[in-house]
Amino acid sequence: MGDSFSAGPGAGKEYDPNRKSGKCMRRDQAYGPTLQRDAGMIGPEGPGLGKPVFRFSSCTGHTTENLLDFTDPVNNQENQVHDDTTFVTLSIGGNNVLFADVLEICIYRGAIRDIEGKCSEKKIEAYTQMFGKDFHRRYNKVLDLLVTEKFA
């Protein structure tokens, strides 16, 4: 579960061509499906006794707020964690700390024209988000929900 780092846009083909992942851009070479295909992946019963059930819920663009928003129970990723869940991977926070914005302004646009001042401003904004209390509070709440409510 998580954001684009785990959904894998650009990593292979559409994960489920029949259902289409739409804006989530889930791809078959992302690390979740790659782990599931690994012959050495150990399931809940131990080595050689079956792999964990795989549910691919990562969504490009998601933030900690999306993982904590239970107003849309169908699309909430944490609702994909069921009583029989034994293994979860999580990648979240890049969108909260403006990773794509910094990349666009400091790398893509910066390579085309000199916008160093705007890059510095965006990096300061990203650092403020990354080291701010709100982000850490939400991030810890996501972890707490997974550990104490889903795996208790």
N, C-alpha and C positions, 0 to 999 in steps of 0.2 A: 504494500500500500504506500501511497505517497504522491509525489509530484512528478515532473518530467524526468528527473534523474532516474526514477524507477520505472516510469511508463516507457521510456526509451524512444522518443520520436527520432526518426532517422536510423534506428537500429533494426534493419530488416523490413519484413513485410507486415501488413496489418495482422494483429494477433488473431482476431476472429473475423475473417472476411464475411461471414454470413450475418453477424450481428453489427459489425462496424463499431469501432470505438469512438468514432466522431471526434469531438474536440479533445478527448483524452489522449488521442494519438498513441495508444498502446501498440507495441511492436513485438514481434516474435523473438527478436534477439536481445530484448531487454534482460536485465539480470534475473528477474523472477522466473520467466519461462526457461531461461538458460539453466538456472538451478534445478528446475523441475525435470529437464531433459537429462541432466547429469546422472549417469549410471551409478555413481557413488553416493547420490543423495540418500541420506538415511531417514527413514520414516519413523513414526511414533512407536512402532513395535521393535525397532532396532534394525541393524544391517541386514539387507537382503529380504526383509519382510514387508515390502511395500513402501511406496513413497507417500508423503503427506498429500492430502487432497489440496489441489491448487485452485485458488480463486485470484484472478488478476484484477485488482480494483484501482490501481494507480491511475492518476489523471493529471495530464499536463496542465499547469496553471494553478493547481490546488495549493492552498496555504494551510497553516494550522487552523485558521478560522473555518475552512471547509471541513476539516476533520472533526471539528467540534460542533458543527451545525447539524442538529438532528431534526430540523424542520422538514427535510426531504429524506425520509427513511430509505427510499429506493436507491438513491445515489450516494448516501453517506458511506464512506469506505469502512468506517469502524463497524457498521452493521454487517459487513462481510465476514467479520470474525465471529464464529459460532461456537457453541459449546464443544464441538468436536475439533476445533482448531488447535493444532499443536505447534505451529511454526509460523512466524510472521516476520517479514522484512519491512523496514520502514525507512523512507527517505522523505523528509519534509523540511521546509524552512527556506529553501533557495528563493522562492517567490516572496516570502516575507521580508527577506533582507535585500531585495531588489537586484538579485543576481543578473537577470536578463537586462534590466535597465542599465546597469553598470557596463555590461558587455556591449550593449548597443552604442552607448555614448562614448565609452572609453576605447573600445576596440574597433567596431565597425565604422562608426562615423569618424572616429579619431584618425583612422587610416586614410580617410578621404580628405578631410580638411582639419585644420587646427582648431580644436575646441577644448583645449586643455582646461580652461577655467570651468566649463560645464562638467567635465569629467571629475575634477576635484570636488565640485559641489555634490555630484551624484554619489561619489564615494563617501563623503562625509554623511550624507543622508543614509546610505546603506549601513555604515558603521553605527550610526545612531540607532537604527532599527535592530541591528544584530546584537548590540550590547545593551539595549534597552530592556527594562523590566517587563514590558508587555509581551514581547516576543518570548522571553524565557518563561514567563508565567503560562502562556498558551502551549508552548512546546512541552513543558513539564506536565501540563494537564492532559495532553495527548498521551504521553507515556504513562501517566497515572491511570488513565482510563483503560489503556491496553493491559497493563500489568495487574491492577487491582480489581477491575470489573470484568475483564474478558478472560483473564487467566487465573482468577482466584479459585 
